[in-house]
Amino acid sequence: MQETLRMVFRNQEGRLVSINLPDPNPELTALEVETVMDSIVTRNVFMTTGGNIEAKVRAEVVSRGVNVLGEFNG
């Protein structure tokens, strides 16, 4: 199963902005992610089409699995 760390922020226009990182370390803690997110906001390292990132909203690990129901020759 493929996993992605998704960090969600709010920009100056109030829109949500996501930064996605594939294959996060399974031992990564919420505190570690929050520290990185705080740094992204404080250092103003990313610019979005809606302006600077101003606040962190949430962090989540998204899992994606594929269950093949059938394969067809066409």
DSSP file (Angstrom, degrees, kcal/mol; ACC not computed):
  #  RESIDUE AA STRUCTURE BP1 BP2  ACC     N-H-->O    O-->H-N    N-H-->O    O-->H-N    TCO  KAPPA ALPHA  PHI   PSI    X-CA   Y-CA   Z-CA
    1    1 A M              0   0    0      0, 0.0     2,-0.3     0, 0.0    64,-0.2   0.000 360.0 360.0 360.0 129.5    0.0    0.0    0.0
    2    2 A Q  E     -A   64   0A   0     62,-2.0    62,-3.0    21,-0.0     2,-0.3  -0.637 360.0-163.3 -83.2 135.5    1.4    3.4   -1.0
    3    3 A E  E     -A   63   0A   0     -2,-0.3    20,-2.5    60,-0.2     2,-0.4  -0.916   7.6-170.8-121.3 149.0    1.4    6.1    1.6
    4    4 A T  E     -AB  62  22A   0     58,-2.0    58,-3.0    -2,-0.3     2,-0.6  -1.000  21.1-134.6-137.2 133.7    1.8    9.9    1.3
    5    5 A L  E     -AB  61  21A   0     16,-3.1    16,-2.7    -2,-0.4     2,-0.5  -0.806  25.3-164.7 -84.7 122.4    2.3   12.5    4.0
    6    6 A R  E     -AB  60  20A   0     54,-3.4    54,-2.3    -2,-0.6     2,-0.6  -0.950   6.8-168.8-113.4 119.1   -0.1   15.4    3.2
    7    7 A M  E     -AB  59  19A   0     12,-2.7    12,-2.4    -2,-0.5     2,-0.5  -0.938  11.0-158.7-107.1 122.6    0.5   18.7    5.0
    8    8 A V  E     +AB  58  18A   0     50,-3.2    49,-3.1    -2,-0.6    50,-1.5  -0.875  14.5 173.7-110.5 131.4   -2.3   21.2    4.5
    9    9 A F  E     -AB  56  17A   0      8,-3.2     8,-2.6    -2,-0.5     2,-0.4  -0.788  28.0-124.6-126.4 167.7   -2.0   24.9    5.0
   10   10 A R  E     -AB  55  16A   0     45,-2.8    44,-2.8    -2,-0.3    45,-1.7  -0.966  26.7-152.0-114.2 134.9   -4.1   28.1    4.4
   11   11 A N  E >   -A   53   0A   0      4,-2.5     3,-2.2    -2,-0.4    42,-0.2  -0.337  37.5 -84.1 -97.7-176.7   -2.7   30.9    2.2
   12   12 A Q  T 3  S+     0   0    0     40,-1.4    39,-0.2     1,-0.3    41,-0.1   0.796 128.5  52.7 -59.0 -31.7   -3.4   34.6    2.3
   13   13 A E  T 3  S-     0   0    0     37,-1.2    -1,-0.3    39,-0.1     3,-0.1   0.441 119.4-109.5 -84.4   1.0   -6.5   34.3    0.2
   14   14 A G  S <  S+     0   0    0     -3,-2.2     2,-0.2     1,-0.3    -2,-0.1   0.525  74.2 136.5  85.0   5.3   -7.9   31.7    2.7
   15   15 A R        -     0   0    0     35,-0.2    -4,-2.5     1,-0.1    -1,-0.3  -0.552  57.8-110.5 -86.0 152.2   -7.5   28.8    0.2
   16   16 A L  E     -B   10   0A   0     -6,-0.2     2,-0.4    -2,-0.2    -6,-0.2  -0.618  31.3-169.8 -82.5 140.1   -6.1   25.4    1.2
   17   17 A V  E     -B    9   0A   0     -8,-2.6    -8,-3.2    -2,-0.3     2,-0.4  -0.997   5.5-155.2-131.0 132.9   -2.7   24.4   -0.1
   18   18 A S  E     -B    8   0A   0     -2,-0.4     2,-0.5   -10,-0.2   -10,-0.2  -0.881  10.1-163.7-113.6 142.6   -1.2   20.9    0.2
   19   19 A I  E     -B    7   0A   0    -12,-2.4   -12,-2.7    -2,-0.4     2,-0.4  -0.995  19.3-162.1-118.2 121.9    2.4   19.8    0.2
   20   20 A N  E     -B    6   0A   0     -2,-0.5   -14,-0.2   -14,-0.2    -2,-0.0  -0.888  10.8-172.5-113.0 134.1    2.6   16.0   -0.4
   21   21 A L  E     -B    5   0A   0    -16,-2.7   -16,-3.1    -2,-0.4     2,-0.1  -0.986  20.8-133.3-125.8 122.0    5.6   13.8    0.4
   22   22 A P  E    S+B    4   0A   0      0, 0.0   -18,-0.2     0, 0.0   -20,-0.0  -0.368  76.9   8.4 -74.6 152.5    5.6   10.2   -0.8
   23   23 A D  S    S-     0   0    0    -20,-2.5   -19,-0.2     1,-0.1   -21,-0.0   0.901  78.3-160.7  51.1  60.5    6.7    7.2    1.5
   24   24 A P        -     0   0    0      0, 0.0    -1,-0.1     0, 0.0   -21,-0.1  -0.340  32.9 -90.3 -68.2 152.7    7.0    9.0    4.9
   25   25 A N    >   -     0   0    0      1,-0.2     3,-2.0     2,-0.1    -2,-0.0  -0.449  32.5-136.1 -59.7 127.8    9.0    7.3    7.6
   26   26 A P  T 3  S+     0   0    0      0, 0.0    -1,-0.2     0, 0.0    -3,-0.0   0.699 103.5  56.9 -63.3 -17.9    6.5    5.1    9.5
   27   27 A E  T 3  S+     0   0    0      2,-0.1     2,-0.1     0, 0.0    -2,-0.1   0.345  76.8 128.0 -95.5   7.0    8.0    6.3   12.8
   28   28 A L    <   -     0   0    0     -3,-2.0     2,-0.2     1,-0.1     3,-0.0  -0.397  49.9-144.4 -62.4 135.2    7.4    9.9   12.0
   29   29 A T     >  -     0   0    0      1,-0.1     4,-2.0    -2,-0.1     5,-0.2  -0.651  20.4-118.0-104.3 161.2    5.5   11.7   14.9
   30   30 A A  H  > S+     0   0    0     -2,-0.2     4,-2.6     1,-0.2     5,-0.2   0.873 115.9  55.3 -61.0 -37.8    2.9   14.4   14.9
   31   31 A L  H  > S+     0   0    0      2,-0.2     4,-2.1     1,-0.2    -1,-0.2   0.899 106.4  50.2 -64.2 -41.3    5.3   16.6   16.8
   32   32 A E  H  > S+     0   0    0      2,-0.2     4,-1.8     1,-0.2    -1,-0.2   0.918 112.9  46.1 -62.9 -43.8    8.0   16.3   14.1
   33   33 A V  H  X S+     0   0    0     -4,-2.0     4,-2.6     1,-0.2    -2,-0.2   0.914 111.2  52.2 -66.3 -42.4    5.5   17.1   11.3
   34   34 A E  H  X S+     0   0    0     -4,-2.6     4,-2.6     1,-0.2    -1,-0.2   0.881 107.4  53.0 -61.5 -38.1    4.1   20.1   13.2
   35   35 A T  H  X S+     0   0    0     -4,-2.1     4,-1.9     2,-0.2    -1,-0.2   0.916 110.5  46.5 -63.0 -44.0    7.7   21.4   13.7
   36   36 A V  H  X S+     0   0    0     -4,-1.8     4,-2.2     2,-0.2    -2,-0.2   0.915 112.5  50.4 -64.3 -42.9    8.3   21.2   10.0
   37   37 A M  H  X S+     0   0    0     -4,-2.6     4,-2.1     1,-0.2    -2,-0.2   0.903 108.8  51.5 -63.7 -41.1    5.0   22.9    9.2
   38   38 A D  H  X S+     0   0    0     -4,-2.6     4,-3.0     1,-0.2    -1,-0.2   0.907 109.7  51.1 -59.4 -41.4    5.7   25.7   11.7
   39   39 A S  H  X S+     0   0    0     -4,-1.9     4,-2.8     2,-0.2     5,-0.2   0.893 107.4  52.4 -64.1 -40.9    9.0   26.2   10.0
   40   40 A I  H  X>S+     0   0    0     -4,-2.2     5,-1.0     2,-0.2     4,-0.8   0.915 114.6  42.5 -61.5 -43.1    7.4   26.4    6.5
   41   41 A V  H  <5S+     0   0    0     -4,-2.1     3,-0.3     2,-0.2    -2,-0.2   0.944 117.8  45.2 -68.4 -47.9    5.0   29.1    7.8
   42   42 A T  H  <5S+     0   0    0     -4,-3.0    -2,-0.2     1,-0.2    -3,-0.2   0.898 116.5  43.4 -65.1 -43.4    7.6   31.0    9.7
   43   43 A R  H  <5S-     0   0    0     -4,-2.8    -1,-0.2    -5,-0.2    -2,-0.2   0.601  95.9-139.9 -82.6 -10.9   10.3   31.0    7.0
   44   44 A N  T  <5 +     0   0    0     -4,-0.8    -3,-0.2    -3,-0.3    -4,-0.1   0.932  43.2 157.4  54.9  50.7    7.8   31.8    4.2
   45   45 A V      < +     0   0    0     -5,-1.0     2,-0.4    -6,-0.2    -1,-0.1   0.633  51.8  55.9 -86.3 -14.8    9.6   29.3    1.9
   46   46 A F        -     0   0    0     -6,-0.4     7,-0.9     7,-0.1     2,-0.4  -0.957  61.7-161.4-122.8 138.8    6.7   28.7   -0.5
   47   47 A M  E     -C   52   0B   0     -2,-0.4     2,-0.2     5,-0.2     5,-0.2  -0.950  12.9-166.3-112.7 136.2    4.6   31.1   -2.5
   48   48 A T  E >   -C   51   0B   0      3,-1.6     3,-1.9    -2,-0.4   -36,-0.1  -0.694  38.8-103.4-113.9 170.6    1.2   30.0   -3.9
   49   49 A T  T 3  S+     0   0    0      1,-0.3     3,-0.1    -2,-0.2    -1,-0.0   0.718 124.9  52.8 -65.3 -18.4   -1.0   31.6   -6.5
   50   50 A G  T 3  S-     0   0    0      1,-0.4   -37,-1.2   -35,-0.0    -1,-0.3   0.141 123.0 -98.9-101.0  18.4   -3.1   32.8   -3.5
   51   51 A G  E <   -C   48   0B   0     -3,-1.9    -3,-1.6   -39,-0.2    -1,-0.4  -0.486  68.7 -13.1  98.9-170.3   -0.2   34.4   -1.7
   52   52 A N  E    S-C   47   0B   0     -5,-0.2   -40,-1.4    -2,-0.2     2,-0.4  -0.230  71.0-103.2 -66.3 153.7    2.0   33.3    1.1
   53   53 A I  E     +A   11   0A   0     -7,-0.9   -42,-0.3   -42,-0.2    -9,-0.1  -0.683  43.6 173.8 -75.6 127.6    1.2   30.4    3.3
   54   54 A E  E     +     0   0A   0    -44,-2.8     2,-0.3    -2,-0.4   -43,-0.2   0.686  52.3  16.0-113.1 -24.0   -0.1   31.8    6.6
   55   55 A A  E     -A   10   0A   0    -45,-1.7   -45,-2.8   -14,-0.0     2,-0.3  -0.999  64.4-119.7-153.8 149.3   -1.3   28.9    8.8
   56   56 A K  E     +A    9   0A   0     -2,-0.3   -47,-0.3   -47,-0.2     3,-0.1  -0.695  25.3 177.9 -87.4 145.1   -1.1   25.2    9.2
   57   57 A V  E     -     0   0A   0    -49,-3.1     2,-0.3     1,-0.4   -48,-0.2   0.770  55.1 -33.2-113.3 -53.3   -4.4   23.4    9.0
   58   58 A R  E     -A    8   0A   0    -50,-1.5   -50,-3.2     2,-0.0    -1,-0.4  -0.987  40.8-140.3-164.6 164.2   -3.7   19.6    9.3
   59   59 A A  E     +A    7   0A   0     -2,-0.3     2,-0.3   -52,-0.2   -52,-0.2  -0.995  27.8 168.0-131.8 140.4   -1.3   16.8    8.6
   60   60 A E  E     -A    6   0A   0    -54,-2.3   -54,-3.4    -2,-0.4     2,-0.6  -0.996  33.8-130.2-150.9 152.1   -2.4   13.4    7.5
   61   61 A V  E     -A    5   0A   0     -2,-0.3     2,-0.5   -56,-0.2   -56,-0.2  -0.940  27.2-156.8-104.6 121.0   -1.0   10.2    6.1
   62   62 A V  E     -A    4   0A   0    -58,-3.0   -58,-2.0    -2,-0.6     2,-0.4  -0.856   3.4-158.2-102.0 127.2   -3.0    9.0    3.1
   63   63 A S  E     -A    3   0A   0     -2,-0.5     2,-0.5   -60,-0.2   -60,-0.2  -0.861   6.5-169.4-105.9 139.3   -2.9    5.3    2.2
   64   64 A R  E     +A    2   0A   0    -62,-3.0   -62,-2.0    -2,-0.4     2,-0.3  -0.981   7.7 174.1-132.4 122.9   -3.8    4.2   -1.3
   65   65 A G        -     0   0    0     -2,-0.5     2,-0.5   -64,-0.2    -2,-0.0  -0.920  18.9-144.2-123.5 153.1   -4.3    0.6   -2.3
   66   66 A V        -     0   0    0     -2,-0.3     2,-0.6     2,-0.0    -2,-0.0  -0.972   7.4-167.7-120.6 129.0   -5.5   -0.9   -5.6
   67   67 A N        -     0   0    0     -2,-0.5     2,-0.4     0, 0.0    -2,-0.0  -0.927  17.8-144.8-115.5 105.0   -7.6   -3.9   -5.8
   68   68 A V        -     0   0    0     -2,-0.6     3,-0.1     1,-0.2    -2,-0.0  -0.558  14.6-173.2 -73.3 122.6   -7.7   -5.2   -9.4
   69   69 A L        -     0   0    0     -2,-0.4     2,-0.3     1,-0.4    -1,-0.2   0.731  65.4 -29.1 -86.9 -25.3  -11.2   -6.6  -10.1
   70   70 A G        -     0   0    0      2,-0.0     2,-0.4     0, 0.0    -1,-0.4  -0.913  50.9-129.8 179.2 156.6  -10.3   -8.0  -13.5
   71   71 A E        -     0   0    0     -2,-0.3     2,-0.4    -3,-0.1    -3,-0.0  -0.982  24.8-162.4-122.2 136.1   -8.0   -7.5  -16.5
   72   72 A F        -     0   0    0     -2,-0.4     2,-0.5     2,-0.0    -2,-0.0  -0.949  16.2-134.5-125.4 135.7   -9.4   -7.4  -20.0
   73   73 A N              0   0    0     -2,-0.4    -2,-0.0     1,-0.1     0, 0.0  -0.732 360.0 360.0 -84.3 129.8   -7.8   -7.9  -23.4
   74   74 A G              0   0    0     -2,-0.5    -1,-0.1     0, 0.0    -2,-0.0   0.444 360.0 360.0-134.1 360.0   -8.9   -5.2  -25.8
